[in-house]
Amino acid sequence: MSKSTKQTKYSAIKPKQRLPDWIKPTIGKVSQLEKVQNLVKEYKLHTICEEGRCPNRGECYASGTATFLLGGSVCTRSCAFCQVEKGIAPMNLDPLEPERVAKAVLSLKLKYVVLTSVARDDLLDHGASMFTTTMRAIRELSSSISIEVLTPDFWGGSIDKAKATEKQRERLTTVLNAKPVCFNHNIETVERLQKEVRRGATYERSLELLRVAQEIDSSIPTKSGLMLGLGEEREEIIQALKDLRSVNCQQITIGQYLRPSLSHLPVMKYWHPKEFNDFGKICLDLGFKRVNSGPLVRSSYHAAQE
């Protein structure tokens, strides 16, 4: 579907209510926000904080946390919720990107770094080596910085499912062997809405990735995230949480989906903060060890908290 077609399709759908008063992004320190933005520009880097217009970026920057987007700014998938630019022919990988990320991390005196990436289905290893080379570059400058990874599903490259599964495991093993402090992969939404929301990804495949991550190295905690407001029902959310626990996912983030533009999926509901609190309690009852649930919570929100 072309961008213009999607915009026509989605712009005709109105959210059920106006932006509620509890959706108020935290600003943080303006000086720290400008410092990070200027440094990112200077080193020619990308952060999901900026590319995804995260409402918490000022607060996270001020607390010494940032999420770097590896592999360029063009994603090979076209998820209908995401602000990141899409395209079938992304740029070649920049061999100096890991070094520049490491220098930026050191300059910003970050204590906790989250590395994520655009989906790079065009690469043989789907970008697994981007994570490991960047982790290595950061640790060469400072061994005290904690590094979390938020990866795509590493799926594809073969029409044979068994071979694709084997390749996915190899790519995942490559990343986990580099010993991140946490492995994060988002299922994003409930099972029923996966096809519309996450084009190119599947619910089953994401759950399997999280399961295999624990199988490969159970010492590295796994984490996932859900966006609410895309038309899901309460019972579906609880089932998704149960499904995550069934593969021993230990950490969870739950936040409100906010529509980036008219060419993206519309917001069907703004869930109330009390409902987010309720889901947070359910998560704890299900056995999640770390839970962040609230309207403005995102994948890396308070990631550094113990």
C-alpha positions in Angstrom: 0.0 0.0 0.0 1.4 3.4 -1.0 1.9 6.2 1.6 -0.9 8.3 0.0 -3.3 5.3 0.0 -2.5 4.6 3.7 -3.0 8.3 4.6 -6.4 8.3 2.8 -7.4 5.1 4.6 -6.3 6.0 8.1 -7.2 9.8 8.0 -10.8 8.9 7.6 -10.8 7.1 11.0 -11.2 9.4 14.0 -10.1 8.5 17.5 -12.9 8.0 19.9 -11.9 11.0 22.0 -9.6 13.9 22.0 -6.1 13.8 23.5 -6.8 13.5 27.2 -5.2 15.8 29.8 -3.1 13.0 31.3 -1.0 12.8 28.1 1.6 15.4 29.1 5.2 14.6 28.0 7.9 15.3 30.6 10.3 18.0 29.4 13.3 17.3 31.6 16.2 19.8 31.5 16.2 21.8 28.3 20.0 22.2 28.4 20.5 18.4 28.6 18.0 17.9 25.7 19.9 20.4 23.5 23.3 18.9 24.5 22.2 15.4 23.4 20.5 16.6 20.2 23.6 18.7 19.2 26.0 15.8 19.9 23.8 13.3 17.9 23.9 15.8 15.0 27.7 16.3 15.4 28.4 12.6 15.3 25.8 11.9 12.6 24.0 9.4 14.7 20.4 8.4 15.0 18.4 7.8 18.2 15.0 6.3 18.5 14.4 9.0 21.1 14.4 11.6 18.2 13.3 9.4 15.2 10.4 8.1 17.2 9.6 11.4 18.8 9.6 9.8 22.3 7.7 11.9 24.8 10.2 11.1 27.6 13.5 11.9 25.9 14.2 15.0 27.9 13.7 13.0 31.2 15.8 10.1 30.0 18.6 12.3 28.8 18.7 14.1 32.1 18.9 10.7 34.0 21.8 9.5 31.9 20.0 7.2 29.5 19.6 7.2 25.7 18.6 4.8 23.0 20.7 4.7 19.9 19.2 3.6 16.5 21.7 1.5 14.6 21.8 0.7 10.9 20.8 4.1 9.6 17.4 5.8 9.6 15.5 3.7 7.0 13.7 0.5 8.0 13.1 -2.4 5.6 9.6 -3.0 7.2 6.6 -0.8 7.1 4.9 -1.2 10.5 1.8 1.0 10.5 2.5 2.5 13.9 6.1 3.6 13.6 7.5 7.0 12.8 10.8 5.7 11.5 11.3 6.1 7.7 10.6 3.0 5.6 12.3 1.9 2.4 13.3 -1.2 0.4 16.9 0.0 -0.2 18.5 1.3 3.0 21.9 2.9 3.0 25.0 0.7 3.3 26.2 0.2 6.9 28.6 2.8 8.1 31.7 1.0 9.5 32.5 4.0 11.7 29.0 4.1 13.3 30.0 1.9 16.4 33.0 4.2 17.1 30.9 7.3 16.8 28.2 5.9 19.1 30.8 5.0 21.7 32.3 8.5 21.6 28.9 10.0 22.0 28.1 7.7 24.9 31.4 8.8 26.6 30.9 12.5 25.9 27.4 12.4 27.3 28.6 10.5 30.4 25.8 8.0 30.0 25.4 5.3 32.6 23.0 3.1 30.7 22.7 2.7 27.0 20.0 1.0 25.0 20.9 -0.1 21.5 18.1 -0.7 19.0 18.0 -0.7 15.2 15.9 -0.4 12.2 15.0 -3.8 10.6 17.7 -4.7 8.1 16.3 -7.7 6.3 18.6 -6.8 3.4 21.7 -7.9 5.4 22.9 -11.5 5.7 22.8 -11.4 9.5 19.9 -9.0 9.6 22.0 -6.6 11.6 23.1 -8.8 14.5 26.7 -7.7 14.0 25.7 -4.0 14.3 24.8 -4.7 18.0 28.0 -6.6 18.8 30.4 -4.2 17.2 28.8 -1.2 18.8 28.8 -3.0 22.2 32.5 -3.7 21.8 33.3 -0.2 20.8 31.5 1.2 23.9 33.2 -1.2 26.2 36.6 -0.4 24.8 36.1 3.2 26.0 34.3 2.3 29.3 33.6 -1.1 30.8 31.3 0.3 33.4 28.4 1.3 31.1 25.4 -1.0 31.1 24.1 -2.0 27.6 20.6 -3.2 26.9 19.6 -4.3 23.4 16.2 -4.0 21.7 16.3 -6.0 18.6 14.1 -6.9 15.6 13.1 -10.5 15.2 16.1 -11.5 13.0 13.8 -13.5 10.8 13.9 -14.2 7.1 16.3 -14.9 4.3 14.8 -18.2 3.4 11.5 -19.6 2.2 12.3 -22.8 4.2 10.9 -22.3 7.7 13.4 -24.7 9.3 16.3 -22.9 7.7 14.9 -19.5 8.6 14.5 -20.6 12.2 18.1 -21.8 12.3 19.3 -18.5 10.9 17.2 -16.6 13.5 18.8 -18.6 16.3 22.3 -18.0 14.9 21.7 -14.2 14.8 20.2 -14.2 18.3 23.2 -16.2 19.6 25.6 -13.7 18.1 24.0 -10.8 20.1 23.6 -12.7 23.3 27.2 -13.9 23.3 28.1 -10.2 23.6 26.5 -10.2 27.0 24.0 -7.3 27.1 22.5 -6.7 30.5 19.0 -7.2 29.1 17.5 -8.6 25.9 14.4 -6.7 24.7 12.1 -7.6 21.8 8.6 -6.0 21.6 5.5 -7.9 20.6 3.9 -4.4 20.4 0.2 -5.5 20.4 -2.2 -8.3 21.0 -2.3 -11.4 18.8 -5.4 -10.4 16.9 -3.9 -7.0 15.7 -0.5 -8.2 14.7 -1.0 -8.4 11.0 -2.3 -4.8 10.7 0.2 -3.3 13.2 3.4 -5.2 12.6 3.9 -5.9 8.9 6.6 -8.5 8.3 6.5 -9.7 11.9 4.4 -12.3 13.7 3.2 -12.9 17.3 4.4 -16.5 17.3 7.8 -15.6 15.9 8.4 -12.9 18.5 7.4 -15.2 21.4 9.7 -17.8 20.1 12.6 -15.4 19.9 12.1 -14.5 23.6 11.8 -18.2 24.5 15.0 -19.1 22.6 16.8 -16.1 24.2 16.3 -17.7 27.6 17.3 -21.1 26.3 20.6 -19.7 25.0 21.5 -17.7 28.1 19.1 -17.7 31.0 21.4 -15.2 32.9 20.3 -12.4 30.6 16.8 -11.2 31.5 14.3 -10.8 28.7 11.9 -7.9 28.2 9.0 -7.0 25.9 6.6 -4.2 25.4 2.9 -3.5 24.5 1.2 -0.4 23.0 -2.4 0.1 24.0 -5.0 2.1 22.1 -5.0 0.2 18.8 -8.4 -1.5 19.3 -7.4 -4.3 21.7 -9.7 -5.5 24.5 -8.8 -5.9 28.1 -8.9 -9.7 28.0 -6.6 -9.8 24.9 -4.0 -7.7 26.8 -4.1 -10.0 29.8 -3.7 -13.0 27.4 -0.7 -11.4 25.8 0.9 -10.9 29.2 0.3 -14.5 30.0 1.8 -15.5 26.7 4.9 -13.5 27.5 5.2 -15.2 30.9 4.8 -18.6 29.2 8.2 -18.0 27.5 9.7 -16.7 30.8 9.8 -13.0 29.8 10.7 -11.2 33.0 10.3 -7.5 32.2 7.5 -5.6 30.6 6.6 -2.1 29.5 3.1 -1.0 28.7 2.3 2.4 27.2 -0.3 4.4 25.2 0.0 4.4 21.4 0.2 8.0 20.1 -0.4 8.5 16.4 2.6 10.1 14.7 0.7 11.4 11.7 -2.4 10.8 9.6 -0.5 8.2 7.5 -0.3 6.0 10.6 -2.8 3.9 12.4 -5.4 5.9 14.3 -5.8 5.8 18.1 -8.9 3.8 18.9 -8.8 4.4 22.7 -6.9 6.4 25.3 -6.6 4.1 28.2 -6.8 5.8 31.6 -3.8 5.9 34.0 -5.9 3.8 36.5 -6.2 1.1 33.9 -2.4 1.2 33.3 -2.0 0.8 37.1 -4.3 -2.2 37.0 -2.4 -3.8 34.2 0.8 -3.2 36.2 -0.6 -5.1 39.2 -1.7 -7.9 36.9 1.9 -8.1 35.5 3.3 -8.4 39.0 0.7 -11.1 39.9 1.7 -13.0 36.8 5.4 -13.0 37.9 7.0 -10.2 35.9 10.1 -9.0 37.9 10.1 -5.5 36.5 7.0 -3.6 35.3 6.6 -0.1 33.8 3.0 0.6 32.9 1.7 4.1 32.2 0.4 6.3 29.3 3.8 7.7 28.4 5.9 4.6 29.1 8.0 3.4 26.2 10.4 0.5 25.7 13.4 2.1 27.3 11.6 4.2 29.9 13.4 3.9 33.3 15.5 1.1 31.7 18.3 1.7 34.1 16.3 1.2 37.2 17.1 -1.9 39.3 
